[in-house]
């Protein structure tokens, strides 16, 4: 890597270069019912080279660590940057940051690289068996499993050199249930950067029972009433709302592309109860790491404070445009792609309400406990599908409802948050933005004075 940096500077006249390399071992499994439909293990080695020449980026990557192909990749990256620089109107500049030299070691009690694929298959099939045996009305179960273990390396021409162990364990479990004409769906995700010991606390039996029970409980549920209602959102739903409806708007590259908050920095966009962070330093969380893929240390980034938007998530390029420091949000899925701005662990900060206090003032509304999926647009509109929900009647949680969704405008909804709980949970997941990133999101229970509920007329 040092030779690449030196060659870029001496032969090609490059002023800034970043070299990323990875040596990773991955396992991927798909289990349907109790059958293994796919099982893959493989080594993923490669190197990425990004150069900045006269204000333009050039990028190349290659799946080998051999010298000659790497030099060819460097030549390609430099050629791209030279060509692009000849017609660039707004030269790219990078915010300054202090160079780092570090070695970050993962300390797993059960390193997934040391767990046999037979044991991993056994764990996943046990989850599937638990789901299928829970109730005769369970009709299907699919599990996707992934682990990734190894080391990434980063060096740039500013003096940074970082070796960083990577360790991810993730599983998504889905179950379907059917009774008569009613079909229900349940999903659960498990994710950790600690190690395979996640399955010692989140045992296959616990995961399976929890997933199956949700699907069965929804069989007796009724559709919600459609319209505008008061609602209490559980941490799982708060997380996806914060991530999808607000988080993407606060990624500086999307803000510059036209998100509705671009002209609202320093202005009040939510109620006084709302404080939101994107935090890469939460120990063991699925979106945590020590350094991002530009060599910038991860940090706890305040986005909204008491309803006022005070910051965005940045890489070094957008930080320069906003005349701030990078927040350490530059992440690349692997060596094949360039780092872009991605969330880490995004959450609403807790306050001082109990769930009971939030419920007691609701005459009729809904308790949305667990989400099914979510999406949002740069204009601030959002929709979140709900997989587990209940009516609230006279301050008490009532009958379950199924196939509910909530939607609205992000800023209007944030203004209508009138109570925030003292509890707190983070949930693991994977976020797509052209690339896939491991993230967490969450927060406490919250109460919203009004949200649009999708359901029967």
C-alpha positions in Angstrom: 0.0 0.0 0.0 2.9 2.4 0.8 4.4 1.6 -2.6 1.1 2.4 -4.3 0.9 5.8 -2.6 4.5 6.6 -3.4 4.0 5.6 -7.1 0.9 7.7 -7.4 2.7 10.7 -6.1 6.0 10.3 -8.0 4.8 8.9 -11.3 1.4 10.4 -11.7 1.7 13.6 -9.7 -1.3 12.8 -7.6 -1.7 15.0 -4.5 -4.2 12.9 -2.7 -4.7 9.1 -2.8 -6.6 6.6 -0.6 -5.9 2.9 -0.7 -8.3 0.4 0.9 -7.7 -3.4 1.1 -9.7 -6.2 2.6 -9.2 -9.8 3.6 -12.6 -11.2 4.6 -14.1 -14.7 5.1 -17.8 -14.8 4.5 -20.5 -17.4 5.1 -24.0 -17.2 3.6 -26.9 -19.6 4.2 -30.5 -19.7 3.1 -32.8 -22.1 4.9 -36.4 -22.7 3.8 -38.5 -24.6 6.1 -35.8 -27.0 7.4 -34.0 -27.4 4.1 -30.8 -25.7 3.2 -31.3 -24.1 -0.1 -28.0 -22.3 -0.4 -24.7 -22.5 1.5 -21.6 -20.6 0.6 -18.3 -19.9 2.2 -15.6 -17.9 0.5 -12.7 -15.5 0.9 -13.1 -12.0 -0.5 -9.8 -10.2 -1.0 -9.3 -7.1 -3.0 -8.0 -3.6 -3.1 -9.6 -0.2 -4.0 -7.7 2.9 -5.1 -9.2 6.4 -5.2 -7.2 9.4 -6.3 -8.0 13.1 -6.3 -6.4 15.0 -9.2 -7.1 18.7 -9.9 -10.4 18.5 -8.2 -11.7 15.2 -9.8 -12.0 11.7 -8.4 -10.7 8.6 -10.2 -11.5 5.2 -8.8 -10.5 1.6 -9.6 -10.7 -1.7 -7.7 -9.5 -5.2 -8.3 -10.0 -8.6 -6.6 -6.4 -9.5 -6.1 -3.5 -8.4 -3.9 -0.9 -9.1 -6.6 1.4 -6.3 -7.7 1.0 -6.0 -11.4 -2.8 -5.9 -11.5 -2.8 -3.3 -8.7 -0.4 -1.1 -10.7 -2.8 -1.4 -13.7 -5.7 -0.4 -11.4 -3.7 2.6 -10.1 -3.0 3.7 -13.7 -6.7 3.4 -14.5 -7.7 5.5 -11.5 -5.2 8.2 -12.3 -6.2 8.3 -16.0 -9.9 8.7 -15.0 -9.1 11.5 -12.6 -7.0 13.4 -15.3 -9.8 13.1 -17.9 -12.5 14.1 -15.5 -10.5 17.1 -14.2 -10.3 18.6 -17.7 -14.0 19.4 -17.7 -14.9 19.7 -14.0 -16.8 23.0 -13.1 -16.7 22.7 -9.3 -13.4 21.1 -8.2 -13.7 18.7 -5.3 -12.1 19.7 -2.0 -11.7 17.6 1.2 -12.2 18.8 4.7 -9.0 18.4 6.7 -8.7 15.9 9.5 -5.9 14.5 11.6 -4.0 11.5 10.3 -4.4 8.3 12.3 -2.2 5.2 12.8 -4.1 2.4 14.6 -4.8 -1.3 14.8 -8.3 -2.2 15.9 -8.7 -5.8 17.1 -12.0 -7.6 17.4 -12.4 -9.6 20.6 -15.1 -12.2 20.0 -15.7 -14.9 22.5 -17.0 -17.0 19.6 -15.4 -16.0 16.4 -17.8 -17.1 13.6 -14.7 -18.0 11.5 -14.0 -20.7 14.1 -17.6 -22.1 14.0 -18.1 -24.9 11.5 -20.6 -24.5 8.7 -22.4 -27.6 10.1 -23.0 -25.8 13.4 -24.2 -22.7 11.7 -26.7 -24.8 9.6 -27.8 -26.6 12.8 -28.5 -23.2 14.5 -30.6 -22.0 11.5 -32.5 -25.2 11.1 -33.3 -25.2 14.8 -34.8 -21.8 14.4 -36.8 -23.0 11.4 -38.0 -26.1 13.3 -39.0 -24.0 16.3 -41.1 -21.7 14.1 -42.8 -24.6 12.2 -43.6 -26.6 15.3 -45.1 -23.6 17.1 -48.6 -24.0 15.7 -50.1 -26.0 12.8 -51.2 -22.7 11.2 -47.6 -21.8 10.5 -47.1 -22.5 6.8 -43.6 -21.4 6.0 -40.3 -20.1 7.4 -37.3 -18.7 5.5 -34.0 -17.8 7.1 -31.1 -15.8 5.6 -27.8 -15.9 7.5 -24.6 -14.0 6.9 -21.3 -13.6 8.7 -18.3 -11.7 7.7 -14.9 -11.8 9.5 -11.5 -10.4 8.6 -9.5 -7.2 8.4 -9.7 -4.1 6.3 -6.7 -1.8 5.7 -6.6 1.9 4.9 -3.8 4.2 3.9 -3.7 7.6 2.4 -1.2 10.2 1.3 -1.8 12.3 4.4 -0.1 9.7 6.7 -3.0 7.6 7.9 -2.6 3.8 8.2 -5.4 1.8 9.9 -5.8 -1.9 10.3 -9.4 -2.7 11.4 -10.8 -6.1 12.2 -14.4 -6.6 11.0 -16.9 -9.0 12.5 -20.6 -9.2 11.6 -23.2 -11.9 12.4 -26.7 -11.4 11.0 -29.8 -13.4 10.4 -33.3 -12.6 9.1 -36.2 -14.9 9.9 -39.5 -14.6 8.2 -42.6 -16.7 8.9 -46.1 -17.0 7.4 -49.3 -18.2 9.0 -52.7 -19.0 7.4 -56.2 -19.6 8.8 -59.0 -19.6 6.3 -58.6 -16.7 4.0 -56.3 -14.8 6.4 -52.6 -14.9 5.8 -50.1 -13.1 8.1 -46.4 -12.4 8.0 -43.8 -12.0 10.7 -40.1 -11.0 10.4 -37.3 -10.8 12.9 -33.6 -9.7 12.6 -30.7 -10.6 14.7 -27.3 -8.8 14.3 -24.1 -8.4 16.2 -20.6 -7.1 15.9 -19.6 -9.0 19.1 -19.6 -12.6 17.9 -21.5 -15.8 17.4 -22.2 -15.8 21.1 -25.3 -13.7 20.1 -27.0 -17.1 19.8 -26.3 -17.9 23.4 -28.6 -15.1 24.6 -30.8 -14.9 21.5 -31.2 -18.7 21.4 -32.7 -20.4 18.3 -35.7 -21.3 20.5 -36.3 -17.8 21.6 -36.0 -16.3 18.1 -38.2 -19.0 16.6 -41.0 -18.7 19.2 -41.0 -14.9 19.0 -41.2 -14.9 15.2 -44.0 -17.6 15.1 -46.0 -16.1 17.9 -46.3 -12.7 16.2 -47.6 -14.4 13.0 -50.1 -16.5 14.9 -51.3 -13.6 17.1 -52.0 -11.5 14.0 -54.5 -14.2 12.7 -57.1 -13.0 15.2 -56.4 -9.4 14.4 -58.7 -7.1 12.5 -57.9 -4.4 9.9 -57.4 -0.9 11.4 -59.7 2.0 10.7 -58.3 4.3 8.0 -57.8 7.9 8.9 -55.9 10.3 11.2 -55.3 9.0 14.7 -53.3 9.5 17.8 -50.6 6.8 18.0 -47.9 5.4 20.3 -44.9 4.0 18.4 -42.7 1.3 19.9 -38.8 1.5 19.7 -38.8 -0.8 16.6 -41.1 1.5 14.7 -39.5 4.7 16.0 -36.2 3.4 14.7 -37.4 2.8 11.1 -39.2 6.1 11.1 -36.1 8.0 12.3 -33.9 6.1 9.8 -36.1 6.2 6.7 -38.2 9.4 7.2 -35.5 11.6 8.7 -32.1 9.9 8.5 -31.7 9.8 4.7 -32.8 13.4 4.5 -29.9 14.3 6.8 -27.2 12.6 4.8 -25.4 15.5 3.3 -25.1 14.2 -0.2 -28.9 13.7 -0.3 -29.4 17.1 1.3 -27.4 18.6 -1.5 -29.5 16.7 -4.0 -32.7 18.4 -2.8 -34.0 17.0 0.4 -36.4 19.2 2.2 -34.1 20.0 5.1 -31.4 21.6 3.0 -32.6 25.1 3.9 -33.6 24.3 7.4 -30.3 23.8 9.3 -30.5 25.8 12.5 -34.3 26.0 12.3 -36.9 24.2 14.4 -38.3 21.2 12.5 -39.7 19.1 15.3 -41.3 19.4 18.7 -39.2 20.2 21.8 -39.3 16.5 22.8 -37.2 15.4 19.7 -33.5 14.9 19.9 -31.9 12.6 17.3 -28.3 11.2 17.0 -26.4 9.2 14.4 -23.8 7.4 16.5 -21.0 5.1 15.4 -19.6 4.6 18.9 -22.3 2.4 20.5 -20.4 -0.6 21.8 -21.4 -3.9 20.1 -24.1 -2.2 18.0 -24.5 -3.4 14.4 -23.7 0.0 12.9 -20.6 0.7 15.0 -17.0 0.9 14.0 -13.9 2.9 15.0 -12.9 4.4 11.7 -14.9 5.0 8.5 -13.6 4.3 5.0 -11.9 7.6 4.7 -9.9 7.0 7.9 -12.0 9.4 9.9 -12.9 8.3 13.5 -16.5 7.5 14.1 -18.3 9.8 16.5 -21.7 10.6 18.1 -23.3 13.1 15.7 -26.1 15.3 17.0 -28.6 15.9 14.2 -31.6 17.4 16.0 -31.5 19.0 19.4 -34.8 19.8 21.2 -36.5 20.1 17.8 -33.8 22.2 16.1 -31.8 20.6 13.3 -28.2 21.3 14.2 -26.2 19.1 11.8 -25.9 16.6 9.0 -24.0 13.4 8.3 -20.8 14.1 6.3 -17.9 12.6 4.4 -14.8 14.7 3.8 -16.1 16.1 0.5 -19.5 17.3 1.8 -17.9 18.5 5.0 -15.7 20.8 2.9 -18.7 22.2 1.1 -20.5 23.0 4.4 -17.2 24.2 6.0 -17.5 21.7 8.9 -15.5 18.6 9.9 -16.4 15.1 8.6 -18.6 13.2 10.9 -17.1 9.8 10.0 -20.0 8.6 7.9 -18.1 7.5 4.7 -18.8 3.8 4.3 -18.2 1.4 1.4 -19.9 -2.0 1.2 -16.7 -3.6 0.0 -13.5 -2.9 -2.0 -15.5 -2.9 -5.2 -17.2 0.5 -4.6 -16.4 4.0 -3.4 -17.4 5.1 0.1 -20.5 7.2 0.3 -22.4 8.8 3.2 -24.2 6.1 5.2 -26.0 6.0 8.6 -24.5 4.0 11.5 -26.7 3.8 14.6 -29.5 6.3 14.2 -31.9 6.9 17.1 -34.2 9.3 19.0 -32.8 10.1 22.5 -35.0 9.0 25.5 -36.8 11.5 27.7 -38.9 10.8 30.9 -42.3 9.3 30.1 -43.3 5.8 30.9 -45.4 3.7 28.4 -48.3 3.8 30.8 -48.2 7.6 31.0 -48.2 7.8 27.2 -51.2 5.5 26.9 -53.4 6.9 29.6 -54.4 10.1 27.8 -55.3 8.3 24.5 -59.1 7.8 24.2 -58.8 6.0 20.9 -55.7 5.4 18.8 -53.2 2.8 17.9 -50.1 1.2 19.4 -47.7 0.3 16.6 -45.1 -2.1 18.1 -43.2 -3.7 15.2 -42.5 -2.6 11.6 -42.7 -4.6 8.4 -40.8 -2.2 6.0 -40.4 1.5 5.3 -39.6 4.0 2.6 -39.3 7.8 2.3 -38.8 10.4 -0.4 -36.6 13.5 -0.5 -39.8 15.7 -0.3 -40.3 14.4 3.2 -43.2 12.0 2.6 -42.9 8.6 4.2 -44.7 5.3 4.7 -44.0 2.6 7.2 -45.6 -0.9 7.1 -46.6 -2.3 10.5 -46.5 -6.0 11.3 -47.7 -5.9 14.9 -50.2 -3.3 16.1 -53.0 -2.9 18.7 -55.9 -0.5 19.3 -55.7 1.8 22.3 -59.0 2.3 24.0 -59.4 4.6 27.0 -55.7 4.4 27.9 -55.5 0.6 27.6 -53.9 -1.6 24.9 -56.8 -3.4 23.2 -57.4 -5.8 20.3 -54.7 -6.5 17.7 -54.9 -5.1 14.2 -53.1 -6.4 11.1 -52.0 -5.0 7.7 -51.7 -1.5 9.1 -49.4 1.3 7.8 -48.6 4.8 8.8 -47.7 7.6 6.5 -47.4 11.4 6.3 -44.9 14.2 6.1 -41.7 13.8 8.2 -41.5 17.4 9.5 -45.2 17.6 10.3 -45.0 14.3 12.1 -41.9 15.3 14.1 -43.8 18.4 15.2 -46.6 16.3 16.5 -44.4 14.2 18.9 -45.8 15.2 22.3 -44.2 12.5 24.6 -41.0 10.6 24.5 -40.3 7.6 26.8 -37.5 6.8 29.1 -36.9 3.3 27.7 -34.5 2.7 24.9 -33.8 -0.1 22.3 -31.7 -0.5 19.2 -32.5 -2.9 16.4 -30.1 -4.3 13.8 -30.8 -4.1 10.0 -29.3 -3.6 6.6 -29.8 -0.4 4.6 -29.7 -0.1 0.9 -28.5 3.0 -0.9 -27.0 1.5 -4.0 -24.8 -0.4 -1.6 -25.7 -2.4 1.5 -24.6 -1.2 5.0 -25.1 -2.8 8.4 -26.9 -0.3 10.6 -29.0 0.0 13.8 -31.9 2.2 14.6 -34.2 2.7 17.5 -35.1 4.8 20.4 -37.8 4.9 23.1 -41.5 4.7 22.9 -43.0 7.9 21.6 -46.5 9.4 21.3 -47.6 11.2 18.1 -50.7 13.4 18.3 -51.7 12.5 14.8 -50.6 10.2 12.0 -52.3 8.9 8.9 -53.2 5.2 9.4 -53.8 3.0 6.4 -56.6 0.4 6.7 -60.2 -0.2 5.9 -62.5 2.7 5.1 
